Amino acid sequence: MSKKRRRPEFTDPNKQPWRTMPPSWVPLQMLEELDRYGRADADTALAAIETLDKVISYTQAMQMRFMDRFTNARPAVGAPFSKYAAGEIAASLTWSVPAAQKRLNLAYQLVHELPGTMAGMSHGHLDLRKAFTFADQVGHLSPEDARKVEEKVLPGADSKTPRSIRDRARREVIKIDPAAAEARRKKLVSERRVEKQPCEDGMALLGAFLPAESAEAIYRIIDTIARSLKTKDETRTMDALRADALTDLCLGVPSNVRTKIELRVDATTLMGLDNNPAILSGYGPMTAQRARELAGDENSEWYRILTDPVSGVVIDHGRTRYRPTKALRDLVNARDQRCCGPACNRPAATCEFDHTTPFRDPEGKTAYDSTGPACKFHNDIKEHGWTVTQPTPGRFLWTSPTGRTYDVTPNDEYPPPPF
């Protein structure tokens, strides 16, 4: 007669002793037993998710080092390693050869050129996606310049989204050598193209590789048209409406919809006194030369925001009414640039204008220091156990139903003014 497996005894599974451990020390058996016997409350489950993510990053860093050691045994003339090494990895892990080659290239880059990124993964602060994102931005730099970017971007990267890491890295890359960044941009402009890919069931994917400002303007136009069509009786999704708007525009259906995009640039940069990167809303950093070209076009429809070169912010002017003035909405969107919710990168211009403190509350008001852009999800989430405050303009403190607080400064490239 087989013995019944004895249920383990827990002194207090929700004390989370493993939460502050280095990822290599985490007792996975304890977490496995918590999972098996369902002894974790919501906060413990969330802490386990965070801890396991660090463990995964740690093991992925170890895998990167072993991949580099593997390529050491596959030398090649004029290259770090043989291109056929990817074939062995692909066969072993049942990956495609291009996927294996990409992973081996990353392993070599992390081990030999980006020690800070590798250390971040090993300590559980950077996951593989963030490491890929950062490495992709600095891959064309010398190892010395890449490490300079690491020093600027990686501190605090564990609390940043991959998009934020990408934009921060791109900005620092442009600052290191503005002329080289402008040369790369011009080269890519010459490679602009439209691509079509057949899909199943009578569908196809149409895409365009365009200068960022053109792509952003086109998207804003079709998004504006789509939103104007989204009535209570409209059954199409926003994605479908955007697709139909693009089709109508390309096939000749007229539209008088106008839109704008924001180009954020230091006044000193516009005057040619420096080459600080500009910020194209919805896209991220771009070269100073391109910003000057866009800002100087008399026939353009660009909405230009001149910023102080030290603080990078515009001046506040609050109003007390439920619906914001266009000037206030533009001001808040310029300040925050994206959704004020945790880990959300939706551009501010496509978000709802959200009252941090509900307008119906006695303390609610429509003003610069009490509003922010929020996507529909992060606007609605406040009705489901989340709370948010705005201690200073442009800084949002979100508290989840489990009691955790998330400190969000959407536009952390240009922190808000201290008033």
N, C-alpha and C positions, 0 to 999 in steps of 0.2 A: 504494500500500500504506500503510495507516494505521499510524502509529507507536504502539507500545505505551506506555501511560502509565507513566511512571517512578515507582517507589515512592519516597516521600520518605525522607530520612535523618533519624533522630532521634539527637541526642547522648545523651540520657537522658530518655525521655518521662515517667518516674516521679519526676522531680525536682519536678514540679508548679509551675513558675514562675508560673502564672496564679492560683494558689490565694489569694495575698495581694493580688492586684491589685484596685483599684476595679472594680465590675462594668462600667463603661463602657469599661474598658481591656482587658478579657479578649479574647485572640485566639481567636475562635471557630473560625478555620481550623485552628489547632493541635488543638483538641478534636475537630473534625470528622475530622481525619486520624487521631487516636488511635482514634476510633470505627471508622473505615473499615478500618484495618489491624490492629486488635486488639492494640495494643502496650501496653495499660494493665493493670497488675496490679490486685488487688482494692482496695487502698488508693487507688490513682489513680482507679479508676472511681468510688469513693465520693466522693473529692474533686471529681471532675468533676460529679457529681450535685449536690453542695452549691454549687459555683460557678455552675452553670447555673441553679439555683434563685434565686441572687442576681441573675443577669442577667435572668431573667424578671421578678423584682420591680422591677428598674430600668426595664425596658421598660414594665411595667404602670404605673409612676408617670409615665412620659413620656406614655403613652396617656391617663392621667387629666388631665394638663395640657392636652393637645390637645382633649380632650372639653370641658374648661372653656372653652377658647378658642372652640370651636364654639358653645357656648351663648351666648357673648358676642354672637354675630351673630344670635341668636334671642331678643331681649329680650321681656319681658312686663310688663304693669302689675300690681303687687302680688305678683310672684313673681320669683325669681332669673332664670328664663328661661321660654320658652314650653313648654307641655306637649307641643306638637306636635314639638319637637326630637327627642323619643324616636322618633318615627316614621321620621325620616331615618336615625338610627343603626340602628334595627331593620332597615330595608330594606337598608342598606349591609352590615351584618354578619350578616344572616339570623338575628337574634335575635327573640324575642317583644318586643312593645312594653313590657310590664311589666319585663322584664329590662333593656331599654335604659334605661327611666326610672330604675330602681334604680341602674344604673351611673352615669348622669349626676348623680343626686343625690349619690352618693358622691364623684364628681369635684369637685363644687362644695364639698362639706363639707371635703374634704382640702385643696383649694387655698385656701379662704377662712377656714376655721375651725380646721383641725388641721394646722398647719405641721410640727409634730413628727412626726406620723404620715407625712406626705408625705416628709419628710426620711428617715425610717426606710426607706420603700420605695425611695427614690432611691439609698440607700447599700446596698441589698440586705439590710437587717436585718429587714424586715417583708414578708411576702408579702401578696397581695391578700386572702386569707381572713382573716388576722390583722387587716388594716386594716379590713375589713368588720366583723369582730367588735367591734373597739374602737369604731369610729364608731357602730355601732348602740347601744352602751351609753351614749354621751355625746350622742346626737343631740338630746335634749330640753334639754340644758344651754345656758347662754349661752356664747359663744365664750371668754370669760375663764375660766369655770369648767371648760370642756372642756380648756383648756390646762393648768389646774392638775392635772387628772387625768392628762393626758399626762406631766407632769413626774414624777408618782408611779409610773405604770405602765410607761411605755415603756423606761426603762433596763433592759437585760438581757432585753428582750422577744424577742430573736432566739433565746434558749435556752428560751423558754416555749411551751407549746402554746396553741392558740386558746382552749381551755377555761380554762386558767390566766389568760390575758389577760382573758377575759370576767369571771372571778370577781374578779380584782384591780381591774378597772375598776368593777365593780358595787359593790365594797366602798368604793372612794373616792367614788363618786357618792352613796352613802348617807351617808357622813361629811360631805360638803359641805352637805347640807340634809336631815337626817333627817325632818323634818316633811313635806317635799315628797315624799320617797321613800315615806313611809307613806301619803300621800294617793294616790299613783299605785298603790300596792298595793291599797288599798281600792277604787279605781275598777275595777281589773282583776278583783278578786274578784266584783264585780257583773256581770262579763261571762263568768263561768264557764259552760261549756257542754259538751255531748257532741256529737260530729260523726260522721257516717257517710258514707263515700265508696265507691260501687260500684267493683269491680275486675273483671278478666277471669276467665272460667272458674269462675263460681259463687262468687267470693270477694268480700269487702268489707273495708274498713279502718275500724275503730272507734277513735275517739280522744276524749280528754277534756281540756279546758282547766281546770285545777284549781289551788287554792292549793298551793304547793310541798310543804308538810308532808303534805297529804292524798295527793297523787300519790306522794310517796316512801313513805308508809306502805302504800298499796295495792300498789305495786310490790314492796316487801319481802315482803308477805304472799304474793303469787303466786309470787315467786322462792323463798321458803322452802318452799312446797308443792311446787314443781317439783323442787327439789333433793332433797326427801325421796322423790320417786318415781323418781329417776335411779339405778336399780340396774344391775348388769352385764348383765341380760337385757333392759333397757329399750331399745327401738330408736328412740324419739322423741328429737329434738334438744331442747336446753334451751329454745329459742325455742318449739317446739311444746308442750312441757310447760307453759310459762308461759301460753301461749294457752289450753290446755285447763283449767288451774287457774282462770284468769279466767272462762272459760265456766261451769265447774262452780259457782263461787261465785255468779255472777250468776243462774244458773238454779236455784239452790236446793240444790245438793249441800252438806251441812254439812261444816264443817272446824273442828277445835279447834286449828289451828296459830296460834301467837302469834308476833309479831315486835316489833321495836323499831327506832326510829331515834334518832340522836344529834343533840342540839341543843347546840352549843358556844357559850357565852356568858360574858362576864366577870361576875364576882360584882357588881362595881360597877354594871354595866348592869342586872342583875336588881333591884338596890336602887333604881334610878332616879337614880343619881348621874351617869350619863353616858348617851349614846345610841350607843355603839359598835355597829357591825353584828354580829349573831350569825352563826354558820356552821351551816347545816343540812347534815349529812353526806349526800353524794350529790347535793346541789343547789348549795350555795354560800351567799354572803352574803344575809341577810335583815334587815329592820329591827328595831331594838331593841324597838319597841312590840309587834310580833308575837311576838317571842321572850318578852317578859314575859307576854303572854297565854297562850302555850303552856305556859310553865314554871309559871304560876300556876293551871292547870286541875287541880283535885284529882282529877278523874275520868279524866285522861289516862293513857296508857301510855308517855309520853315518857321516854326515858332521858336525864337531865340531867347534863351535865358542867360543873361550875363551874371556871373557869380564873383564874389570876392575871392581873390586867389589864396587867401589864408584860411577862411572858414568854409568857403565854397557854398554859402547859403544865401537865400534871399530874405527880405525883411517881412516880418509878420504884420498882417492887418486883420483882426478878428471881426466877425459880424454876428449878431444874435438873431437868427431866423432859422426856420427848419431847413428850407432849401438854400443851399449855398449859392452865392454869386459865382459867376463864371470865373472872376478873378480869384476868389478864395479857393475854388476847386483846382484851378491851375497852380495856385501857390502851394497847396498841400501835395498835389501830385508831383510838382517839381521837387519838393522837399523829400518825399519818401521814395519816389521812383517805382516802387513795386508794392504788392499787397503787404499789409502790416502784420499778417498772420505768421505763425512760426513755420519756418522752412518752406515758404511759398515765394515763387519768383514771378507770379503773374504781373505783367506791367500795370502800373497804377492807372494809366489812361483807359484800360479795359475793366477796371474794378468799379464797385459801387462806392459812393461817398458815405462813409460810415461814421456814426457818432460813437465815440469811445464810451461815453456815458449816454445811455439812451435819452433822446430828446424829451421823452415824456417824463423823465425823472426830474425832481426839483433842481438838481445840479446840472442837468443837461443843457447844452448850448451848442450853437453852430459857430465854431471859432477855430482858429489856426491851431490852438493847443489842445483841442478836445475832439478832433476829427482825424480821419486817416482813410486811405484807400483800402478796401477789403474786398476780396473776391466773394462771390456768393456763398461759397462754402464757409469761409471764415467770418462772414457776416451772420450766417444762420447758426453757426456753432455756439454762439453766445446764448442761444435759447435751449441749449442741451448741456448745461452744467459748466460751461467755460465762462470765466470772467476776464475782463481786460481793463487796465488803467493806462494812462499816459502821463507819467510823472514829469516829463519834459517834452516839448514838441518834437515829434519824430521818434520817440522811444516808447515802446509798448511792452507792458508786463502782462503776460497771459498766464492764467492759472487754470490747470486742467481739473477735471472731476476727481482725480486722485490726489489733488493738492500740490502738484508740482508747478513750479513757476518757470516760465520761459521768457528771457529778456531779449526783445527783438528791436533792433534798429534797422529798418528796411534798407535805408540808403547809408550803409556804414562807410562808404567811400567818402561821403561828405557829411559828417555828423552835424546834428542840428545845433543852433546857437544856444548858449547857456542862459536863456531867459524864457 
